């Protein structure tokens, strides 16, 4: 497939310190009430688990380097019940996080030493029963501005989206079309995002959670991440 180079339509605001810009964004997220069917962490148990660490979302507590080389975007962090059970903190030993660690290292990124930033396309917690509850298109749409601003602030070299939903959430950024999720995963080269002069390599992959293996076998997922490694070695 031919190299695809897409341009962001988002225009940056006046340059500010990364940490300052991020903290302003966190404050903005805490005040958001745009969606029905989800709960803002700032409102869950009066925000008791959202005040200790000034993070855009709970997954960023696991990896939240604002100077990250690698940025990973998942769909959502879970539901309100799970958030309370975890006291707003990610579990590095759950299936998805352990599997992601292994796959990142297959792609050539040392999990302990490579600067990384993890976030979700939906920042609030679902009010559904169980972690795998359905999501609404409006949730992605309302969180889109937060997602774009995070990418702008972190400005990673490599952007990895887990699953079709986060990949599709970024579609508004592409001004001249977008491949299908399957084609984007299978192509050798990444999607090149021109972030107002900063080129970010976007690699869509299948979700590495237990449900993700229903759509993509373990070996196929390993091969997908090896393809990322091989491209970055030779680019």
NORWODA-V926179 format. One record per backbone hydrogen bond with DSSP energy under -0.5 kcal/mol. CO is the residue of the C=O (numbers start at 1). NH is the residue of the N-H. If there is no record, write none. Layout:
CO NH
CO NH
This chain:
3 5
4 6
4 192
6 194
7 175
17 21
18 22
19 23
20 24
21 25
22 26
23 27
24 28
25 29
26 30
27 31
28 32
29 32
37 127
39 125
40 43
40 44
43 45
43 46
44 47
44 48
44 49
45 48
47 50
47 51
53 55
57 60
58 61
58 90
59 62
59 63
63 118
64 66
65 68
69 157
69 158
70 117
71 160
72 74
72 119
73 162
74 121
75 122
78 126
79 83
80 84
81 85
82 86
83 88
84 87
86 89
90 92
91 94
94 98
95 99
96 100
97 101
98 102
99 103
100 104
101 105
102 106
103 107
104 109
105 108
108 110
110 114
115 69
115 70
116 65
117 72
119 74
125 39
126 80
130 133
136 139
136 140
137 141
138 142
139 143
140 144
141 144
143 147
144 148
145 149
146 150
147 151
148 152
149 153
150 154
151 155
157 201
158 71
159 203
160 73
161 163
161 205
163 167
164 168
165 169
166 170
167 170
168 171
170 173
171 174
173 175
174 177
180 184
181 185
182 186
183 187
190 4
190 192
191 193
191 202
192 6
192 194
193 195
193 200
194 8
194 196
195 198
197 199
198 195
198 200
200 193
200 202
201 159
201 203
202 191
202 204
203 161
205 163
209 212
209 213
210 213
211 214
212 215
212 216
217 221
218 222
219 223
220 224
221 225
222 226
223 227
224 228
225 229
226 230
227 231
228 232
229 233
230 234
231 235
